Each structure stands twice: as structure tokens, then as C-alpha cells.
Amino acid sequence: MQTRQAIQNPLGVTVFGSAIIRIEPDVASLQFSVVQIAKQPKEAFSTTRQIAAKIHKYLRDAGIQDVKASSIQLREWRSIGSRNQEPDGYETELEFHILLDDTERIEEILVGVIEIGANRIRHVGLDTTHLKELRADVRQRAIIAARQKAKIYCEAAGVEIGKVLHIEDMNPEKMRKYSGHGGVQQIELDYDETPRAFNPGSIIVNAAVKVTYALKE
């Protein structure tokens, strides 16, 4: 049986270019809550406000300026296995969100607010204030990687690369896996750097692009 393979888009050469960089975070995002349970709503509200006031003072004294707090939420509370129609008590929750411009202070601040009365850690995240510039840089690297790859193909085929016909921005995370004949396969990204140990807490910024080049006659 003869197998026929047709080129769907005989325009030139189409390549996938990508780049990835790792950077050290320079800002930390902390989300935590003060949760209190009491027999009566008034008592739960009062205790939560007292703890929240102490946390605000602690953060202010610690020089933390970017602080946001929610309003106090109230919920009925029932103990595990309780069959009472009436609630066993009332639960209040007040959530804090703070940004630290010094990631080395995460442990210090978390210990401080927990000692005061914060009793539910919602999220601890690391980020960078330079994301916009870094994304622009890594996208340029992806275009360069695509062109280098296209030139290699063209040189091997004995043709010369021409002008750009099409550029398509790709999601590198979605492009890592695709459905093939043998199921899910991996698509490797074009790393600009030699392999080396990295900080597990570093932030990954990546970009991927599909580019079609014409061939010079």
C-alpha cells in the first residue's frame, strides 16, 4: 500500500522558536486570615477586631506599607458530627493581603502575625516587579531562536531564507504537550543557557512563537 504525504502549507519554512529565563523574585505576596469561633456573633466579631488591630500595628511598626484587609465575614459553625439544628457557634474571618519588597522578611513577618493571632495561611507567593520588561526580552529571544533554526534548515536544504510571512504567538505551557501517534509527547523548549543548578524559588518567564519564512528564489 502506497503512503502519500502532502505538505499542507507549501509557503516556505515554518519553525517553532522559544526561550526561557529564570529570575530571582524581588517581591513576596502573603495572604493570611484571622479566624475566630465563639458562641455568639458579638464575641467572635470583637475578638477578631482586637487581633486585627494588633496585626495592623505590628505591620505598621515593621514598615510594611502595602497592606489590605477584607471586611469581617460571619458564618454559622457546627462541630464535627453535630446534629443540632441550631449552630454550635459562629465563625468570623478577616483576611489580610500584604506585599513585601524584601523577600528575606517572609519568615519574620509570618512568625510575627501568627504569634499575634493569625491562624490561617492562605497563600505565600513570589513575584517580580520587572515582569513586563522580562517578557519583552524573552519574546525577542524566541524570535531569534526561530530564525536561527530556520537558517539551519535552509542551509541544510541548500536554499536561502527569505522574508517573514507569518508570526504566531504560542503558549509555551500548552505547547509542551500535544497528542501524537503514541499519545502525549513532550515538546522541548529552546534553552539559551547551559544546564546548571537553579533556585527552586526562582520565577520562570518564557515565550514561544511560530514563524513562517519565505524562501528566496
C-alpha positions as a LaTeX table, in Angstrom:
\begin{tabular}{lrrr}
\hline
Residue & $x$ (\AA) & $y$ (\AA) & $z$ (\AA) \\
\hline
Met1 & 0.00 & 0.00 & 0.00 \\
Gln2 & 1.48 & 3.38 & $-1.04$ \\
Thr3 & 1.55 & 6.12 & 1.57 \\
Arg4 & 1.12 & 9.69 & 0.36 \\
Gln5 & 2.25 & 12.65 & 2.44 \\
Ala6 & 1.30 & 16.15 & 1.34 \\
Ile7 & 2.70 & 19.45 & 2.59 \\
Gln8 & $-0.32$ & 21.35 & 3.83 \\
Asn9 & 1.22 & 24.85 & 3.63 \\
Pro10 & 3.92 & 24.94 & 0.92 \\
Leu11 & 4.84 & 28.58 & 1.67 \\
Gly12 & 8.44 & 28.25 & 2.75 \\
Val13 & 9.78 & 27.09 & 6.09 \\
Thr14 & 7.80 & 27.15 & 9.34 \\
Val15 & 9.62 & 26.82 & 12.63 \\
Phe16 & 8.84 & 26.90 & 16.35 \\
Gly17 & 11.06 & 29.17 & 18.43 \\
Ser18 & 11.08 & 29.51 & 22.20 \\
Ala19 & 13.11 & 30.90 & 25.08 \\
Ile20 & 13.08 & 30.66 & 28.84 \\
Ile21 & 14.80 & 32.59 & 31.61 \\
Arg22 & 14.81 & 32.24 & 35.38 \\
Ile23 & 15.00 & 35.27 & 37.63 \\
Glu24 & 15.20 & 35.87 & 41.34 \\
Pro25 & 11.93 & 37.24 & 42.83 \\
Asp26 & 12.02 & 40.71 & 44.34 \\
Val27 & 8.55 & 40.86 & 45.90 \\
Ala28 & 6.54 & 38.49 & 48.11 \\
Ser29 & 2.77 & 38.24 & 48.40 \\
Leu30 & 1.37 & 36.98 & 51.71 \\
Gln31 & $-2.29$ & 36.18 & 52.37 \\
Phe32 & $-3.42$ & 35.09 & 55.81 \\
Ser33 & $-6.55$ & 35.20 & 57.93 \\
Val34 & $-7.71$ & 35.69 & 61.49 \\
Val35 & $-10.40$ & 33.08 & 62.19 \\
Gln36 & $-12.31$ & 33.05 & 65.46 \\
Ile37 & $-15.13$ & 30.84 & 66.77 \\
Ala38 & $-17.39$ & 31.93 & 69.60 \\
Lys39 & $-20.82$ & 31.11 & 70.98 \\
Gln40 & $-22.24$ & 34.47 & 69.98 \\
Pro41 & $-21.54$ & 36.61 & 66.88 \\
Lys42 & $-20.77$ & 39.69 & 69.01 \\
Glu43 & $-17.99$ & 37.86 & 70.84 \\
Ala44 & $-16.50$ & 36.49 & 67.60 \\
Phe45 & $-16.55$ & 39.93 & 65.97 \\
Ser46 & $-14.98$ & 41.59 & 69.00 \\
Thr47 & $-12.10$ & 39.11 & 69.30 \\
Thr48 & $-11.36$ & 39.28 & 65.57 \\
Arg49 & $-11.23$ & 43.09 & 65.62 \\
Gln50 & $-8.88$ & 43.10 & 68.60 \\
Ile51 & $-6.46$ & 40.71 & 66.88 \\
Ala52 & $-6.73$ & 42.60 & 63.58 \\
Ala53 & $-5.85$ & 45.87 & 65.30 \\
Lys54 & $-2.72$ & 44.29 & 66.80 \\
Ile55 & $-1.71$ & 42.89 & 63.39 \\
His56 & $-2.17$ & 46.29 & 61.76 \\
Lys57 & 0.04 & 47.88 & 64.42 \\
Tyr58 & 2.67 & 45.16 & 64.07 \\
Leu59 & 2.83 & 45.58 & 60.28 \\
Arg60 & 2.95 & 49.36 & 60.58 \\
Asp61 & 5.81 & 49.17 & 63.11 \\
Ala62 & 7.59 & 46.69 & 60.83 \\
Gly63 & 7.49 & 49.22 & 57.99 \\
Ile64 & 5.09 & 47.21 & 55.81 \\
Gln65 & 3.13 & 49.79 & 53.82 \\
Asp66 & 1.23 & 47.76 & 51.21 \\
Val67 & $-1.43$ & 46.16 & 53.43 \\
Lys68 & $-5.05$ & 45.38 & 52.58 \\
Ala69 & $-7.66$ & 43.75 & 54.80 \\
Ser70 & $-11.12$ & 42.43 & 53.99 \\
Ser71 & $-14.29$ & 43.08 & 55.92 \\
Ile72 & $-15.12$ & 40.52 & 58.59 \\
Gln73 & $-17.09$ & 37.55 & 57.29 \\
Leu74 & $-19.53$ & 35.71 & 59.58 \\
Arg75 & $-20.60$ & 32.06 & 59.22 \\
Glu76 & $-22.53$ & 29.62 & 61.33 \\
Trp77 & $-20.30$ & 27.00 & 62.89 \\
Arg78 & $-21.12$ & 23.41 & 63.78 \\
Ser79 & $-18.80$ & 20.93 & 65.43 \\
Ile80 & $-17.94$ & 17.71 & 63.60 \\
Gly81 & $-20.78$ & 15.21 & 63.93 \\
Ser82 & $-23.17$ & 17.78 & 65.35 \\
Arg83 & $-26.85$ & 17.13 & 64.57 \\
Asn84 & $-28.15$ & 20.26 & 66.21 \\
Gln85 & $-30.49$ & 22.39 & 64.15 \\
Glu86 & $-29.07$ & 25.47 & 65.78 \\
Pro87 & $-25.39$ & 26.31 & 65.18 \\
Asp88 & $-22.90$ & 25.40 & 67.89 \\
Gly89 & $-21.32$ & 28.81 & 67.45 \\
Tyr90 & $-20.29$ & 31.45 & 64.96 \\
Glu91 & $-17.10$ & 31.75 & 62.97 \\
Thr92 & $-15.63$ & 35.04 & 61.82 \\
Glu93 & $-12.81$ & 35.51 & 59.34 \\
Leu94 & $-10.83$ & 38.58 & 58.36 \\
Glu95 & $-8.29$ & 38.17 & 55.57 \\
Phe96 & $-5.07$ & 40.15 & 55.09 \\
His97 & $-3.04$ & 40.60 & 51.93 \\
Ile98 & 0.38 & 42.21 & 52.13 \\
Leu99 & 3.25 & 42.77 & 49.70 \\
Leu100 & 6.86 & 42.66 & 50.86 \\
Asp101 & 9.58 & 44.35 & 48.84 \\
Asp102 & 12.15 & 42.26 & 50.70 \\
Thr103 & 11.67 & 38.50 & 50.22 \\
Glu104 & 14.13 & 37.81 & 53.05 \\
Arg105 & 11.47 & 39.02 & 55.53 \\
Ile106 & 8.84 & 36.38 & 54.72 \\
Glu107 & 9.69 & 34.19 & 57.70 \\
Glu108 & 9.93 & 37.14 & 60.08 \\
Ile109 & 6.53 & 38.59 & 59.10 \\
Leu110 & 4.72 & 35.25 & 59.08 \\
Val111 & 6.05 & 34.37 & 62.53 \\
Gly112 & 5.07 & 37.82 & 63.80 \\
Val113 & 1.44 & 37.76 & 62.61 \\
Ile114 & 0.95 & 34.14 & 63.71 \\
Glu115 & 2.19 & 34.95 & 67.21 \\
Ile116 & $-0.36$ & 37.78 & 67.37 \\
Gly117 & $-3.29$ & 35.63 & 66.28 \\
Ala118 & $-3.35$ & 34.99 & 62.52 \\
Asn119 & $-4.25$ & 31.32 & 62.29 \\
Arg120 & $-4.86$ & 30.52 & 58.64 \\
Ile121 & $-2.17$ & 30.96 & 55.94 \\
Arg122 & $-3.89$ & 31.39 & 52.60 \\
His123 & $-1.01$ & 31.90 & 50.20 \\
Val124 & 2.67 & 32.72 & 50.06 \\
Gly125 & 3.85 & 33.71 & 46.60 \\
Leu126 & 6.93 & 35.18 & 44.95 \\
Asp127 & 6.89 & 37.59 & 42.03 \\
Thr128 & 8.90 & 40.24 & 40.24 \\
Thr129 & 8.31 & 43.91 & 39.56 \\
His130 & 10.15 & 43.63 & 36.22 \\
Leu131 & 7.81 & 41.18 & 34.50 \\
Lys132 & 6.87 & 43.48 & 31.61 \\
Glu133 & 10.48 & 44.10 & 30.57 \\
Leu134 & 11.41 & 40.44 & 31.04 \\
Arg135 & 8.53 & 39.25 & 28.87 \\
Ala136 & 9.60 & 41.62 & 26.10 \\
Asp137 & 13.17 & 40.30 & 26.36 \\
Val138 & 12.21 & 36.62 & 26.29 \\
Arg139 & 9.87 & 37.16 & 23.30 \\
Gln140 & 12.74 & 38.70 & 21.37 \\
Arg141 & 14.86 & 35.69 & 22.27 \\
Ala142 & 12.13 & 33.36 & 20.97 \\
Ile143 & 12.12 & 35.17 & 17.60 \\
Ile144 & 15.92 & 34.92 & 17.41 \\
Ala145 & 15.74 & 31.20 & 18.23 \\
Ala146 & 13.16 & 30.67 & 15.48 \\
Arg147 & 15.28 & 32.46 & 12.88 \\
Gln148 & 18.40 & 30.52 & 13.85 \\
Lys149 & 16.51 & 27.27 & 13.50 \\
Ala150 & 15.07 & 28.28 & 10.11 \\
Lys151 & 18.54 & 29.20 & 8.82 \\
Ile152 & 19.89 & 25.79 & 9.81 \\
Tyr153 & 17.11 & 24.05 & 7.92 \\
Cys154 & 17.59 & 26.26 & 4.87 \\
Glu155 & 21.37 & 25.79 & 4.79 \\
Ala156 & 20.95 & 22.03 & 5.04 \\
Ala157 & 18.41 & 22.11 & 2.19 \\
Gly158 & 20.62 & 24.34 & 0.03 \\
Val159 & 18.18 & 27.25 & $-0.06$ \\
Glu160 & 18.25 & 30.78 & 1.32 \\
Ile161 & 15.87 & 32.11 & 3.96 \\
Gly162 & 13.61 & 34.95 & 2.86 \\
Lys163 & 11.28 & 37.45 & 4.47 \\
Val164 & 8.86 & 36.68 & 7.31 \\
Leu165 & 5.41 & 35.64 & 6.11 \\
His166 & 3.68 & 34.86 & 9.39 \\
Ile167 & 4.28 & 35.21 & 13.13 \\
Glu168 & 2.05 & 33.45 & 15.65 \\
Asp169 & 2.36 & 33.85 & 19.40 \\
Met170 & 2.18 & 30.50 & 21.19 \\
Asn171 & 1.55 & 29.46 & 24.78 \\
Pro172 & 4.72 & 27.55 & 25.77 \\
Glu173 & 2.96 & 25.69 & 28.58 \\
Lys174 & 0.30 & 24.33 & 26.24 \\
Met175 & 2.90 & 23.56 & 23.58 \\
Arg176 & 4.88 & 21.33 & 25.91 \\
Lys177 & 2.42 & 18.51 & 25.34 \\
Tyr178 & 0.43 & 17.53 & 22.33 \\
Ser179 & $-1.41$ & 14.47 & 21.09 \\
Gly180 & 0.70 & 12.32 & 18.77 \\
His181 & 0.52 & 8.82 & 17.34 \\
Gly182 & 1.85 & 7.37 & 20.58 \\
Gly183 & $-0.25$ & 9.51 & 22.90 \\
Val184 & 1.08 & 12.52 & 24.79 \\
Gln185 & 4.57 & 13.61 & 23.79 \\
Gln186 & 6.88 & 16.31 & 25.02 \\
Ile187 & 7.93 & 19.36 & 23.01 \\
Glu188 & 11.27 & 20.67 & 24.23 \\
Leu189 & 11.83 & 24.40 & 24.57 \\
Asp190 & 14.88 & 26.08 & 23.07 \\
Tyr191 & 17.03 & 26.86 & 26.10 \\
Asp192 & 19.51 & 29.69 & 25.65 \\
Glu193 & 21.54 & 28.76 & 28.69 \\
Thr194 & 23.69 & 25.78 & 29.56 \\
Pro195 & 22.20 & 23.44 & 32.20 \\
Arg196 & 23.03 & 24.41 & 35.77 \\
Ala197 & 21.52 & 24.28 & 39.22 \\
Phe198 & 18.85 & 26.90 & 39.86 \\
Asn199 & 16.99 & 28.34 & 42.83 \\
Pro200 & 13.72 & 26.34 & 43.17 \\
Gly201 & 12.04 & 29.60 & 44.19 \\
Ser202 & 13.08 & 31.41 & 41.03 \\
Ile203 & 10.46 & 32.72 & 38.63 \\
Ile204 & 10.21 & 31.28 & 35.12 \\
Val205 & 9.49 & 33.67 & 32.26 \\
Asn206 & 9.10 & 32.01 & 28.87 \\
Ala207 & 7.80 & 32.69 & 25.41 \\
Ala208 & 7.15 & 30.70 & 22.26 \\
Val209 & 6.43 & 31.69 & 18.69 \\
Lys210 & 5.73 & 30.02 & 15.36 \\
Val211 & 7.25 & 31.80 & 12.38 \\
Thr212 & 6.93 & 31.14 & 8.66 \\
Tyr213 & 9.69 & 32.39 & 6.34 \\
Ala214 & 9.62 & 32.59 & 2.59 \\
Leu215 & 12.41 & 31.01 & 0.54 \\
Lys216 & 14.47 & 33.16 & $-1.80$ \\
Glu217 & 14.42 & 32.01 & $-5.38$ \\
\hline
\end{tabular}
